[in-house]
């Protein structure tokens, strides 16, 4: 298994919460977010495939990113933004 790095994404707008929730609980919040980022950066990734344990999508989530995706998000974020902002923007641009 690839090493994973954690990113806390806070202040998620309600429209993005709803977007993530559209696949929930069949697809975990983490798989949904990481899948979007993998596609954005053209990085091959295999979903974990575990159903979500969370009862709902909230305005703060902890995302576990594989190292290559974490590095791509970090590179886009520095020096003008946070990694959480990049993740929210990627989800918004997906629609």
N, CA, C and O atoms as a GROMACS GRO file, in nm:
protein
  380
    1UNK      N    1   0.084  -0.119   0.000
    1UNK     CA    2   0.000   0.000   0.000
    1UNK      C    3   0.088   0.125   0.000
    1UNK      O    4   0.192   0.130   0.067
    2UNK      N    5   0.045   0.223  -0.076
    2UNK     CA    6   0.118   0.348  -0.084
    2UNK      C    7   0.106   0.424   0.047
    2UNK      O    8   0.001   0.423   0.111
    3UNK      N    9   0.214   0.491   0.086
    3UNK     CA   10   0.206   0.577   0.204
    3UNK      C   11   0.102   0.685   0.181
    3UNK      O   12   0.084   0.734   0.069
    4UNK      N   13   0.035   0.720   0.286
    4UNK     CA   14  -0.070   0.823   0.278
    4UNK      C   15  -0.038   0.937   0.372
    4UNK      O   16   0.012   0.917   0.483
    5UNK      N   17  -0.068   1.057   0.327
    5UNK     CA   18  -0.048   1.178   0.408
    5UNK      C   19  -0.186   1.238   0.432
    5UNK      O   20  -0.273   1.235   0.345
    6UNK      N   21  -0.204   1.292   0.550
    6UNK     CA   22  -0.334   1.347   0.588
    6UNK      C   23  -0.341   1.498   0.565
    6UNK      O   24  -0.245   1.571   0.589
    7UNK      N   25  -0.457   1.540   0.518
    7UNK     CA   26  -0.484   1.682   0.499
    7UNK      C   27  -0.622   1.710   0.559
    7UNK      O   28  -0.720   1.644   0.523
    8UNK      N   29  -0.630   1.805   0.648
    8UNK     CA   30  -0.758   1.849   0.705
    8UNK      C   31  -0.814   1.957   0.613
    8UNK      O   32  -0.751   2.060   0.591
    9UNK      N   33  -0.933   1.931   0.561
    9UNK     CA   34  -1.001   2.028   0.475
    9UNK      C   35  -1.114   2.087   0.558
    9UNK      O   36  -1.203   2.015   0.602
   10UNK      N   37  -1.110   2.219   0.579
   10UNK     CA   38  -1.209   2.285   0.664
   10UNK      C   39  -1.289   2.387   0.584
   10UNK      O   40  -1.252   2.425   0.473
   11UNK      N   41  -1.398   2.430   0.643
   11UNK     CA   42  -1.484   2.532   0.583
   11UNK      C   43  -1.531   2.492   0.443
   11UNK      O   44  -1.531   2.574   0.351
   12UNK      N   45  -1.571   2.366   0.430
   12UNK     CA   46  -1.620   2.318   0.301
   12UNK      C   47  -1.759   2.379   0.277
   12UNK      O   48  -1.849   2.360   0.358
   13UNK      N   49  -1.776   2.451   0.167
   13UNK     CA   50  -1.906   2.512   0.138
   13UNK      C   51  -2.016   2.406   0.122
   13UNK      O   52  -1.988   2.292   0.085
   14UNK      N   53  -2.137   2.444   0.150
   14UNK     CA   54  -2.248   2.348   0.146
   14UNK      C   55  -2.267   2.286   0.008
   14UNK      O   56  -2.306   2.169   0.000
   15UNK      N   57  -2.242   2.360  -0.100
   15UNK     CA   58  -2.258   2.301  -0.233
   15UNK      C   59  -2.157   2.190  -0.258
   15UNK      O   60  -2.187   2.092  -0.326
   16UNK      N   61  -2.037   2.204  -0.205
   16UNK     CA   62  -1.935   2.100  -0.219
   16UNK      C   63  -1.968   1.982  -0.128
   16UNK      O   64  -1.945   1.867  -0.166
   17UNK      N   65  -2.020   2.008  -0.009
   17UNK     CA   66  -2.065   1.900   0.078
   17UNK      C   67  -2.171   1.817   0.007
   17UNK      O   68  -2.168   1.694   0.012
   18UNK      N   69  -2.265   1.883  -0.059
   18UNK     CA   70  -2.371   1.813  -0.132
   18UNK      C   71  -2.315   1.732  -0.248
   18UNK      O   72  -2.360   1.621  -0.275
   19UNK      N   73  -2.215   1.787  -0.318
   19UNK     CA   74  -2.152   1.717  -0.429
   19UNK      C   75  -2.088   1.587  -0.381
   19UNK      O   76  -2.106   1.482  -0.442
   20UNK      N   77  -2.013   1.595  -0.272
   20UNK     CA   78  -1.949   1.476  -0.215
   20UNK      C   79  -2.056   1.378  -0.166
   20UNK      O   80  -2.041   1.257  -0.184
   21UNK      N   81  -2.161   1.430  -0.106
   21UNK     CA   82  -2.266   1.346  -0.048
   21UNK      C   83  -2.347   1.272  -0.154
   21UNK      O   84  -2.414   1.174  -0.121
   22UNK      N   85  -2.343   1.317  -0.278
   22UNK     CA   86  -2.421   1.252  -0.384
   22UNK      C   87  -2.386   1.104  -0.397
   22UNK      O   88  -2.473   1.023  -0.431
   23UNK      N   89  -2.262   1.066  -0.372
   23UNK     CA   90  -2.218   0.927  -0.382
   23UNK      C   91  -2.212   0.857  -0.247
   23UNK      O   92  -2.187   0.736  -0.240
   24UNK      N   93  -2.237   0.931  -0.142
   24UNK     CA   94  -2.223   0.882  -0.005
   24UNK      C   95  -2.350   0.808   0.035
   24UNK      O   96  -2.457   0.859  -0.001
   25UNK      N   97  -2.354   0.696   0.104
   25UNK     CA   98  -2.241   0.629   0.169
   25UNK      C   99  -2.180   0.517   0.086
   25UNK      O  100  -2.088   0.450   0.133
   26UNK      N  101  -2.229   0.493  -0.039
   26UNK     CA  102  -2.173   0.385  -0.120
   26UNK      C  103  -2.024   0.406  -0.149
   26UNK      O  104  -1.948   0.310  -0.154
   27UNK      N  105  -1.984   0.529  -0.166
   27UNK     CA  106  -1.844   0.563  -0.189
   27UNK      C  107  -1.798   0.646  -0.069
   27UNK      O  108  -1.864   0.743  -0.031
   28UNK      N  109  -1.687   0.609  -0.011
   28UNK     CA  110  -1.638   0.684   0.105
   28UNK      C  111  -1.601   0.826   0.065
   28UNK      O  112  -1.566   0.853  -0.050
   29UNK      N  113  -1.610   0.914   0.161
   29UNK     CA  114  -1.572   1.054   0.138
   29UNK      C  115  -1.428   1.060   0.088
   29UNK      O  116  -1.398   1.135  -0.004
   30UNK      N  117  -1.341   0.981   0.148
   30UNK     CA  118  -1.200   0.982   0.108
   30UNK      C  119  -1.184   0.937  -0.037
   30UNK      O  120  -1.114   1.003  -0.114
   31UNK      N  121  -1.247   0.826  -0.075
   31UNK     CA  122  -1.236   0.777  -0.213
   31UNK      C  123  -1.291   0.880  -0.311
   31UNK      O  124  -1.235   0.898  -0.419
   32UNK      N  125  -1.398   0.947  -0.275
   32UNK     CA  126  -1.459   1.047  -0.363
   32UNK      C  127  -1.364   1.163  -0.386
   32UNK      O  128  -1.345   1.206  -0.500
   33UNK      N  129  -1.304   1.215  -0.281
   33UNK     CA  130  -1.214   1.330  -0.292
   33UNK      C  131  -1.084   1.290  -0.361
   33UNK      O  132  -1.038   1.361  -0.451
   34UNK      N  133  -1.024   1.180  -0.321
   34UNK     CA  134  -0.898   1.138  -0.380
   34UNK      C  135  -0.916   1.104  -0.529
   34UNK      O  136  -0.827   1.130  -0.610
   35UNK      N  137  -1.030   1.045  -0.564
   35UNK     CA  138  -1.058   1.015  -0.704
   35UNK      C  139  -1.061   1.141  -0.790
   35UNK      O  140  -1.008   1.142  -0.901
   36UNK      N  141  -1.122   1.245  -0.738
   36UNK     CA  142  -1.126   1.373  -0.809
   36UNK      C  143  -0.985   1.429  -0.829
   36UNK      O  144  -0.951   1.476  -0.937
   37UNK      N  145  -0.904   1.422  -0.724
   37UNK     CA  146  -0.767   1.475  -0.733
   37UNK      C  147  -0.681   1.391  -0.826
   37UNK      O  148  -0.601   1.446  -0.901
   38UNK      N  149  -0.696   1.260  -0.822
   38UNK     CA  150  -0.619   1.172  -0.910
   38UNK      C  151  -0.649   1.205  -1.056
   38UNK      O  152  -0.558   1.210  -1.140
   39UNK      N  153  -0.776   1.227  -1.085
   39UNK     CA  154  -0.814   1.261  -1.222
   39UNK      C  155  -0.759   1.399  -1.260
   39UNK      O  156  -0.711   1.417  -1.372
   40UNK      N  157  -0.765   1.494  -1.170
   40UNK     CA  158  -0.716   1.630  -1.196
   40UNK      C  159  -0.568   1.630  -1.235
   40UNK      O  160  -0.527   1.701  -1.326
   41UNK      N  161  -0.489   1.550  -1.164
   41UNK     CA  162  -0.345   1.549  -1.186
   41UNK      C  163  -0.297   1.437  -1.277
   41UNK      O  164  -0.177   1.425  -1.302
   42UNK      N  165  -0.389   1.354  -1.326
   42UNK     CA  166  -0.350   1.245  -1.416
   42UNK      C  167  -0.265   1.140  -1.346
   42UNK      O  168  -0.173   1.084  -1.407
   43UNK      N  169  -0.296   1.114  -1.219
   43UNK     CA  170  -0.220   1.017  -1.141
   43UNK      C  171  -0.304   0.892  -1.124
   43UNK      O  172  -0.419   0.898  -1.081
   44UNK      N  173  -0.246   0.778  -1.156
   44UNK     CA  174  -0.317   0.651  -1.141
   44UNK      C  175  -0.340   0.623  -0.993
   44UNK      O  176  -0.251   0.644  -0.910
   45UNK      N  177  -0.460   0.576  -0.962
   45UNK     CA  178  -0.497   0.553  -0.823
   45UNK      C  179  -0.608   0.449  -0.818
   45UNK      O  180  -0.695   0.447  -0.905
   46UNK      N  181  -0.604   0.364  -0.719
   46UNK     CA  182  -0.707   0.262  -0.699
   46UNK      C  183  -0.782   0.294  -0.571
   46UNK      O  184  -0.721   0.308  -0.464
   47UNK      N  185  -0.915   0.307  -0.579
   47UNK     CA  186  -0.993   0.336  -0.459
   47UNK      C  187  -0.976   0.227  -0.354
   47UNK      O  188  -0.953   0.110  -0.386
   48UNK      N  189  -0.988   0.267  -0.228
   48UNK     CA  190  -0.981   0.171  -0.119
   48UNK      C  191  -1.104   0.081  -0.122
   48UNK      O  192  -1.096  -0.038  -0.095
   49UNK      N  193  -1.218   0.140  -0.156
   49UNK     CA  194  -1.340   0.063  -0.174
   49UNK      C  195  -1.419   0.034  -0.048
   49UNK      O  196  -1.516  -0.042  -0.051
   50UNK      N  197  -1.379   0.093   0.062
   50UNK     CA  198  -1.454   0.072   0.186
   50UNK      C  199  -1.568   0.173   0.192
   50UNK      O  200  -1.549   0.289   0.157
   51UNK      N  201  -1.687   0.130   0.237
   51UNK     CA  202  -1.796   0.226   0.253
   51UNK      C  203  -1.762   0.325   0.364
   51UNK      O  204  -1.686   0.295   0.455
   52UNK      N  205  -1.820   0.440   0.353
   52UNK     CA  206  -1.794   0.544   0.452
   52UNK      C  207  -1.855   0.510   0.586
   52UNK      O  208  -1.965   0.454   0.593
   53UNK      N  209  -1.785   0.542   0.692
   53UNK     CA  210  -1.835   0.524   0.827
   53UNK      C  211  -1.907   0.648   0.878
   53UNK      O  212  -1.977   0.644   0.979
   54UNK      N  213  -1.889   0.758   0.807
   54UNK     CA  214  -1.948   0.884   0.850
   54UNK      C  215  -2.097   0.886   0.816
   54UNK      O  216  -2.137   0.841   0.708
   55UNK      N  217  -2.180   0.937   0.906
   55UNK     CA  218  -2.323   0.944   0.878
   55UNK      C  219  -2.357   1.051   0.773
   55UNK      O  220  -2.461   1.042   0.707
   56UNK      N  221  -2.272   1.152   0.758
   56UNK     CA  222  -2.298   1.259   0.663
   56UNK      C  223  -2.168   1.331   0.631
   56UNK      O  224  -2.068   1.316   0.702
   57UNK      N  225  -2.170   1.408   0.524
   57UNK     CA  226  -2.055   1.490   0.487
   57UNK      C  227  -2.068   1.621   0.564
   57UNK      O  228  -2.174   1.684   0.564
   58UNK      N  229  -1.960   1.659   0.630
   58UNK     CA  230  -1.965   1.779   0.713
   58UNK      C  231  -1.872   1.886   0.657
   58UNK      O  232  -1.809   1.866   0.553
   59UNK      N  233  -1.864   2.000   0.724
   59UNK     CA  234  -1.784   2.111   0.670
   59UNK      C  235  -1.634   2.095   0.697
   59UNK      O  236  -1.555   2.180   0.655
   60UNK      N  237  -1.596   1.989   0.765
   60UNK     CA  238  -1.455   1.960   0.788
   60UNK      C  239  -1.433   1.809   0.771
   60UNK      O  240  -1.505   1.728   0.830
   61UNK      N  241  -1.334   1.774   0.690
   61UNK     CA  242  -1.302   1.633   0.668
   61UNK      C  243  -1.151   1.613   0.674
   61UNK      O  244  -1.074   1.706   0.651
   62UNK      N  245  -1.112   1.492   0.705
   62UNK     CA  246  -0.971   1.454   0.702
   62UNK      C  247  -0.954   1.362   0.582
   62UNK      O  248  -1.015   1.255   0.576
   63UNK      N  249  -0.871   1.403   0.488
   63UNK     CA  250  -0.850   1.326   0.365
   63UNK      C  251  -0.712   1.261   0.372
   63UNK      O  252  -0.613   1.327   0.403
   64UNK      N  253  -0.707   1.131   0.343
   64UNK     CA  254  -0.580   1.058   0.340
   64UNK      C  255  -0.538   1.043   0.194
   64UNK      O  256  -0.599   0.968   0.118
   65UNK      N  257  -0.433   1.115   0.156
   65UNK     CA  258  -0.388   1.119   0.018
   65UNK      C  259  -0.265   1.032  -0.004
   65UNK      O  260  -0.172   1.036   0.077
   66UNK      N  261  -0.262   0.953  -0.111
   66UNK     CA  262  -0.138   0.885  -0.148
   66UNK      C  263  -0.030   0.990  -0.174
   66UNK      O  264  -0.060   1.100  -0.220
   67UNK      N  265   0.092   0.956  -0.147
   67UNK     CA  266   0.205   1.050  -0.156
   67UNK      C  267   0.210   1.128  -0.288
   67UNK      O  268   0.228   1.249  -0.284
   68UNK      N  269   0.195   1.064  -0.406
   68UNK     CA  270   0.205   1.142  -0.531
   68UNK      C  271   0.094   1.247  -0.544
   68UNK      O  272   0.118   1.356  -0.597
   69UNK      N  273  -0.025   1.215  -0.497
   69UNK     CA  274  -0.135   1.311  -0.505
   69UNK      C  275  -0.113   1.422  -0.402
   69UNK      O  276  -0.137   1.539  -0.431
   70UNK      N  277  -0.068   1.386  -0.283
   70UNK     CA  278  -0.037   1.486  -0.181
   70UNK      C  279   0.066   1.586  -0.235
   70UNK      O  280   0.050   1.707  -0.218
   71UNK      N  281   0.170   1.535  -0.301
   71UNK     CA  282   0.276   1.621  -0.354
   71UNK      C  283   0.221   1.714  -0.463
   71UNK      O  284   0.261   1.831  -0.469
   72UNK      N  285   0.131   1.665  -0.548
   72UNK     CA  286   0.073   1.748  -0.653
   72UNK      C  287  -0.013   1.859  -0.594
   72UNK      O  288  -0.008   1.973  -0.640
   73UNK      N  289  -0.093   1.826  -0.493
   73UNK     CA  290  -0.177   1.926  -0.427
   73UNK      C  291  -0.088   2.030  -0.358
   73UNK      O  292  -0.113   2.150  -0.369
   74UNK      N  293   0.014   1.984  -0.289
   74UNK     CA  294   0.107   2.073  -0.219
   74UNK      C  295   0.174   2.170  -0.316
   74UNK      O  296   0.185   2.289  -0.289
   75UNK      N  297   0.218   2.117  -0.429
   75UNK     CA  298   0.286   2.200  -0.529
   75UNK      C  299   0.192   2.309  -0.583
   75UNK      O  300   0.234   2.423  -0.603
   76UNK      N  301   0.066   2.273  -0.606
   76UNK     CA  302  -0.030   2.372  -0.655
   76UNK      C  303  -0.061   2.477  -0.547
   76UNK      O  304  -0.083   2.594  -0.578
   77UNK      N  305  -0.063   2.434  -0.422
   77UNK     CA  306  -0.101   2.524  -0.312
   77UNK      C  307   0.006   2.626  -0.279
   77UNK      O  308  -0.026   2.742  -0.253
   78UNK      N  309   0.131   2.587  -0.281
   78UNK     CA  310   0.240   2.675  -0.237
   78UNK      C  311   0.275   2.772  -0.349
   78UNK      O  312   0.288   2.725  -0.462
   79UNK      N  313   0.292   2.898  -0.328
   79UNK     CA  314   0.285   2.971  -0.202
   79UNK      C  315   0.156   3.051  -0.184
   79UNK      O  316   0.146   3.130  -0.090
   80UNK      N  317   0.056   3.031  -0.271
   80UNK     CA  318  -0.059   3.122  -0.273
   80UNK      C  319  -0.185   3.072  -0.204
   80UNK      O  320  -0.280   3.148  -0.189
   81UNK      N  321  -0.187   2.948  -0.162
   81UNK     CA  322  -0.311   2.889  -0.115
   81UNK      C  323  -0.281   2.781  -0.012
   81UNK      O  324  -0.165   2.750   0.015
   82UNK      N  325  -0.386   2.723   0.045
   82UNK     CA  326  -0.367   2.607   0.133
   82UNK      C  327  -0.405   2.482   0.055
   82UNK      O  328  -0.471   2.489  -0.048
   83UNK      N  329  -0.362   2.368   0.105
   83UNK     CA  330  -0.397   2.242   0.040
   83UNK      C  331  -0.548   2.220   0.045
   83UNK      O  332  -0.606   2.169  -0.050
   84UNK      N  333  -0.611   2.259   0.155
   84UNK     CA  334  -0.756   2.248   0.164
   84UNK      C  335  -0.827   2.331   0.059
   84UNK      O  336  -0.925   2.285   0.000
   85UNK      N  337  -0.778   2.452   0.034
   85UNK     CA  338  -0.837   2.537  -0.070
   85UNK      C  339  -0.823   2.474  -0.208
   85UNK      O  340  -0.916   2.480  -0.289
   86UNK      N  341  -0.709   2.413  -0.235
   86UNK     CA  342  -0.687   2.346  -0.363
   86UNK      C  343  -0.785   2.230  -0.379
   86UNK      O  344  -0.840   2.210  -0.487
   87UNK      N  345  -0.805   2.154  -0.273
   87UNK     CA  346  -0.897   2.040  -0.278
   87UNK      C  347  -1.040   2.087  -0.303
   87UNK      O  348  -1.111   2.029  -0.386
   88UNK      N  349  -1.083   2.190  -0.234
   88UNK     CA  350  -1.218   2.244  -0.255
   88UNK      C  351  -1.233   2.296  -0.398
   88UNK      O  352  -1.335   2.271  -0.462
   89UNK      N  353  -1.133   2.367  -0.449
   89UNK     CA  354  -1.137   2.418  -0.585
   89UNK      C  355  -1.145   2.304  -0.687
   89UNK      O  356  -1.220   2.312  -0.784
   90UNK      N  357  -1.069   2.197  -0.664
   90UNK     CA  358  -1.073   2.081  -0.756
   90UNK      C  359  -1.212   2.019  -0.760
   90UNK      O  360  -1.261   1.983  -0.866
   91UNK      N  361  -1.273   2.006  -0.644
   91UNK     CA  362  -1.409   1.951  -0.638
   91UNK      C  363  -1.508   2.043  -0.710
   91UNK      O  364  -1.596   1.996  -0.782
   92UNK      N  365  -1.494   2.172  -0.690
   92UNK     CA  366  -1.584   2.268  -0.755
   92UNK      C  367  -1.566   2.267  -0.907
   92UNK      O  368  -1.665   2.273  -0.980
   93UNK      N  369  -1.442   2.259  -0.954
   93UNK     CA  370  -1.414   2.262  -1.098
   93UNK      C  371  -1.456   2.133  -1.167
   93UNK      O  372  -1.471   2.130  -1.289
   94UNK      N  373  -1.474   2.027  -1.090
   94UNK     CA  374  -1.514   1.899  -1.148
   94UNK      C  375  -1.653   1.906  -1.208
   94UNK      O  376  -1.683   1.834  -1.303
   95UNK      N  377  -1.738   1.991  -1.153
   95UNK     CA  378  -1.877   1.996  -1.199
   95UNK      C  379  -1.895   2.074  -1.326
   95UNK      O  380  -2.007   2.086  -1.376
   0.00000   0.00000   0.00000
